[in-house]
Amino acid sequence: MNDIQKKSALKNILENFKLKRKSLGDDEFINIENAKKEWEDAKNIFENVSHPDLVDYAIYRVEAAEQKYVYLLKQYRNNNLT
C-alpha cells in the first residue's frame, strides 16, 4: 500500500469515526483524541527544533505518535466492523 492509499484509508477511518463518535465510549474517544493531539504536538516540536542533537528525538516522537494514532484508529475500525 503506497502513501496515498494509506492516507486515503486513514481519512476514511477518521470520517467514519467522526460520524459515529457519539456512540463511542468516553474512554475510547478520549484515547483517540489524545493520540491525535500527541501527534500534532510532536510535529510542532519537530518543526521548531533547532538544536542538532534534538532532531533525532523529534523524529522519533513524530513517528511514535503517528503509529499510536494509526493503531487506535485501526482498533476502532476493527471493533466497529464486527
C-alpha positions in Angstrom: 0.0 0.0 0.0 1.5 3.3 -1.0 1.4 6.6 1.0 -1.5 8.0 -0.9 -3.6 4.8 -0.3 -2.6 4.9 3.4 -3.7 8.5 3.7 -6.9 7.8 1.9 -7.7 4.8 4.2 -6.9 6.8 7.3 -9.1 9.6 6.0 -12.0 7.2 5.5 -11.5 5.7 9.0 -11.4 9.2 10.5 -14.6 10.3 8.7 -16.3 7.1 9.9 -15.0 7.9 13.4 -16.4 11.4 13.3 -19.8 10.1 12.2 -20.0 7.5 15.0 -18.1 9.2 17.8 -21.3 9.8 19.7 -21.7 6.1 20.0 -18.2 5.5 21.3 -17.5 5.0 24.9 -15.9 8.1 26.5 -12.6 6.3 27.2 -12.2 5.2 23.5 -13.0 8.7 22.2 -10.6 10.3 24.7 -7.8 7.9 23.8 -8.1 8.6 20.1 -8.3 12.4 20.6 -5.3 12.4 22.9 -3.3 10.4 20.5 -4.1 12.8 17.7 -3.1 15.8 19.9 0.1 14.0 20.9 0.9 13.5 17.2 0.2 17.1 16.4 2.3 18.3 19.3 5.2 16.1 18.2 5.0 17.5 14.6 5.1 21.0 16.1 8.2 20.2 18.2 9.9 18.7 15.1 9.1 21.9 13.1 10.6 24.1 15.8 13.6 22.2 17.0 16.8 24.0 16.3 19.5 22.0 18.1 21.0 19.2 16.0 21.1 16.8 19.0 17.3 17.1 19.3 16.4 16.3 15.6 16.6 12.5 16.1 14.5 12.8 19.2 11.9 14.9 17.4 11.7 12.5 14.5 11.3 9.6 16.9 8.4 11.3 18.7 6.6 12.1 15.5 6.8 8.6 14.2 5.9 7.0 17.5 2.9 9.3 18.0 1.7 8.7 14.4 1.9 4.9 14.9 -0.1 5.2 18.1 -2.8 7.2 16.4 -3.0 4.9 13.4 -3.1 1.9 15.8 -6.0 3.3 17.8 -7.9 4.2 14.6 -7.4 0.7 13.3 -8.6 -0.8 16.6 -11.7 1.4 16.3 -12.4 0.3 12.8 -11.9 -3.4 13.7 -14.2 -3.1 16.7 -16.9 -1.4 14.7 -16.9 -3.7 11.7 -17.6 -6.8 13.8 
